[in-house]
Amino acid sequence: MKKLVYLLPLAALTIVSIVPFYVIVMMATHSTPEIFSEQVYWPGDYFLENMKTIFRNNFQLYYLNSIIVSTASTLLSVYISALTGYALAKYNFRLKKAIFYFILATMMIPGQIGLIGYVVEMRALRLTNTLAPLILVWCANAFGVFFMMQYILETVPGEIIESARIDGCGEFSIFNRIALPFMKPALATLAMLIFLWSWNNYLLPLILTANKALYTVPLGIQALQNYYVTDFGARGAGLAFAVLPVLLIFIIGSKSFIKGLTAGAVKG
C-alpha cells in the first residue's frame, strides 16, 4: 500500500510527460488538415510526405549545424567551467571573492539583457553570420563555474593535490590527470545541460544568423512555413527528430546526471 502512494503520482507524472511527445510523433504521420480535424491521436499514412518536405527544406543541414554547435559548445563550456571552478575552489589569490561575487551577479542578469551586449561584441568582431557566436556564448558560463566550484569543494581532496605538487607535478597536469577524474559525475551533468540548452537555443541563432545555410534545428522547424500556410505535419516530423539526440543522451547518462546533481549536496 505504501508503494502505491509513491507509484501512482509517479505514474501520473510519467503519463503527463509522455503525452506531448506522443502527440508530436503522431503529428509527423498526418497532414495539416488531418491534424486540425483532430485525427492526431492515431497513426496516419502521411509520414513519408512529411519527411520529403523537411528534407526539401534542407533539414539535414540544420541538423548538422546543431550537432556541430551543441557538441563544440558542450566541450568548451564544460572544460572552461571546470578549469575556472577549480581555480576558485583550490587557489587563494587577490580579488578571489570579488571575482566569485561578480560571477554570481551575472547569474542574476536576464539572458535577454546580456544578449544585447553580446550581439554588439560579435558584430564588432565581425563574427555574425557564422556559427562561432553560437558556440562562444557558452564559454563564459556563470552557472557552470558556480556548479563546478561547489562540486570541487566537496569532492576533490586537497591532500591529493598537495601530494602531487610535492612529487613535482605541474598545475595543469594536476588538473587534467588528478582533479578531472574526481569531477566525472559533475562533468557529465553539466555536459548534458549545456548540450540541451545549446540544442534548444532559438533566440541567439535568430538574431545572429541571417544566412539560411547556418540555421540550427529550432530555426529550421520555424522555417517550415510560408506567408499563407504552416505545415504542422512537417513540423511534427522535425520536432520528433529534434528530440532524439537529447533523449538518447539522457537515457545513456541518466545515472551520471543524478549522481552529479546530488554528490556535492551533502558533505561526506
Buried (B, 14 or more C-beta within 10 A) or exposed (E): EEEEEEEEEEEEEEEEEEEEEEBBBBBBBBBBEBBEEEBBEEEBEBBEBBBEBBEEBBBEBBBEBBBBBBBBBBBBBBBBBBBBBBBBBBEEEEEEEEBBEEBEEBEEEEEEEBBEEBBEEBEEEEBBBBBBBBBBBBBBBBBBBBBBBBBBBBBBEEEEBEEBEEEEBEBEEBBBEBBBEBBBBBBBBBBBBBBBBBBBBEEBBBBBBEEEEBBBBBBBBBBBBEEEEEBBBBBBBBBBBBBEBBEEBEEEBEEBBEBBBEBBEEEE
